[in-house]
Amino acid sequence: MPIGREMDINQSIHYKLARNIVKMASVKWNTQFYNEVIGMIASYLSFVLNARENNKKLFQNKAMNTRIENDFESEIMQYIYEKINIKLTKTEIKYILHCLKNYSFIEEKEDDQVCTLVNEIMYIVEKTYNIKLEENSEKYIIFKNNIISLSREIVKLINQGIKVHQESKFTNDSKSNMCTNIVNKYIREKYQYNLSIEEMKFLNDNIENMSIN
């Protein structure tokens, strides 16, 4: 990423919101987080808030009618509302919590495993589409951060000996479905772990969002 672009992101309102949310989580859960989570949450906030610009009323009403029972979810929602006068939906808040939970410090051994799995997934995507991903693009940054998040979750489950997901496979012949099936087959054969349907959908959605043709 060019230095100028990185400075713009680091000084944006989304970055400041993300940085303070991570600080809140550090105090709430008495833990520390990898720095990548700040950029990931900032990118997500930027994506979500820009996407709703064309229909603010719809999103505002949806958020107003959403009941959030978790105290920390409510705390995050209230904090963002106080800063930018926008209420996130329950789904959006839960995604932020998902990022936080998957970017808390883990053992160094697991961190190496995560790095390996991320590289393997990215390699499969590039080979399947026969392209080299644009590492400086915003879509790539969001994509890779989401792959890191997914890989952390998978590595934790593998190390806990959890391999009970039923074998799944997308039957649609789209390129993203094919790529997801290849990744799933690779992980099953190397790590003896079957991706859940939710994990496969998450991976597939992120591959599609890269808009690779």
N, C-alpha and C positions, 0 to 999 in steps of 0.2 A: 504494500500500500504506500502511495506517495506520502512524504512527510506532511505536506500541506493538508492533504485530505485527512490524515490521521489526527492532526491538530484540530481541524474543524469538527470531527466527530467527538473528540475528547472534550471540547468546549461547548458542545450542543446541549440544549435543554434536556434531550433524551439521555445523554451521557450522565449529566448531573443527577437526574432522577434515578437512573440505574445505580450510580455509585452510592447514593444515599440509601436506596433499598437494600443493597448488599450490606451496608453498615448496620442497618436495622436488623437484618437477618443474623449478622455476626453476634450482636448483643442478645437477640432473642434466643438463638440456638447455641450460644457460647462456642462458636467454631469459626474457622477461617475459610476463605474461598479462593479458588484460582482466579487470577486477574481476568481471564477470558470471559468470565460470566458477566462482567460489567459491559463489555462490548456487545455480548450476545443479547442482553436485556435491552440495551440502548438501541440496537438494530431492530429488535422486535417492536419496541415502543414506537420507533420512527415508522416502521412498516404499518402497524396497526392504526396509528393516529393519522397518517397520511391517507390510508385507504378509506377512512370514514369521512374525509373532508366533503365528499359529494352528498352525504346523507347524514348530517350530524344529528338530526332529530330522531331518526330511526335508532341510531346507536345509543343516544342519550336515554330514550324511552326504554330500550332493551336493558340498559344498565340499571336504570332506576327501579325496574320491576324484578331485578335479580336479587334473590336472598342469599347472602353470604353468611354462613354460620361460623366459620373458622375465624378466631380472633385476629390472627396475623394477616389473613386474607383481607379482612375488614380494615386493618391498619394500613396495609399497602394501598387499598382502594381510596381510603380517606386522604392519605398523604398525597397521592397523585391528583386527586380532586382539588385539594387545597392549593397545589402548585400551579395547575394548568386548567382548572375548572372543567375537567372531563372525567367522567366515571367509566372505568373499564368494566367489561362484563366479567362474570364469574369464570368463564372459559379462559379469558385473557389473563386474569389473575392467577389461575391455576397453572398456566403455561410458565409464568414468571417463577412460581414456586417450584415447578418441575426443573427449570434451569438451575435454581439455587441448590436444590437437593442433589443434582448431578454434578455440581461444580464445587462441592465441599471437598476439603482435603481428603485424599485417600492415601493408602500406603504406596511407597515408591515403586514397589513391585507391580502393583495394580496400575500405576500411572504409565509404566513402560508397556504393559499389556494393552492399555487403552490406545496409546500412540501407535502400536503395531496394528491394531484392528482398524483404526481410522485410516492409516496408510493403505491397508489392504482393501478397504471398501472404496476409497477414492481411486485406487488403481483399477479396480473392477469397473467402476463407472467410466473412467477414461477409455479403457479397452473396449467396453461394450459399445460406446458411442464413437470410438476411434477419434478422439479429440484430446486436446490438452486444456484443462480447465483454466479459466482466466482468474489468476489468484488475486488480482487487484480489484475485481468487481465486487460491488456490494452484495450481489446475489451469491457469489462464491463464499464470501465471509459468513453470511447467514447459513448457507448450506453446510460448510465445514463445521461451524459451531454446533449445528444440530446433529451432525454425524458424530462429533465428539460426545455430545450429550447422550445419544443413543448408545455409543460404544461403552461409555462409563456404566450405564445401566446393565448392559449385557455382561461386561466383565465382572461386575459385582455378583450377578446371578450365577455366572459360571463358577466363580470361586466359592460360592456358597453351595455348589453341587446341585443347583436347580437346573434341570434339563428336561422338564416334564411337558413342555408345550407340545401339543399335537402337531405333527408335520403338516405344514400348510403350503399351498402353491397357488399363485394367481393364474387363472386360465385365459384371461384376455391376452391377446398377442401384441399389445402395445409395447413400445420400446422400453418404457419405464417399468412396466410389469415384468418384462423379460429380464431387465437388469436387476430388479428386486429379487426375482427367483434365483438368479445366479449368485447374488450375495448370500441369500438364505442357504442355498446348497453348499456354498463354500464354508460358511460358519458351521453348518451341521457336520460336514465332513472333517473339518479341522478341529473344532472345539466341542463336538458332540452336543451342540445346543441348537434347538429349533426356535426360530423367531416366532413370537406370538403374532396373531392377526393384527393387533394394535401396533406392534413394532414394525411389521411389514408395511402397513398403511402409512405409518409415519415416515419410513424410509422412502416409499414410493412417492408420497406427496412432495417430499423434499427434492427428489430427483426430477419430478415434473416441474416444480417451481424454478428449477434451474433453466427451464425453457430450452433444453438441449434438443436440437432437431437431428 
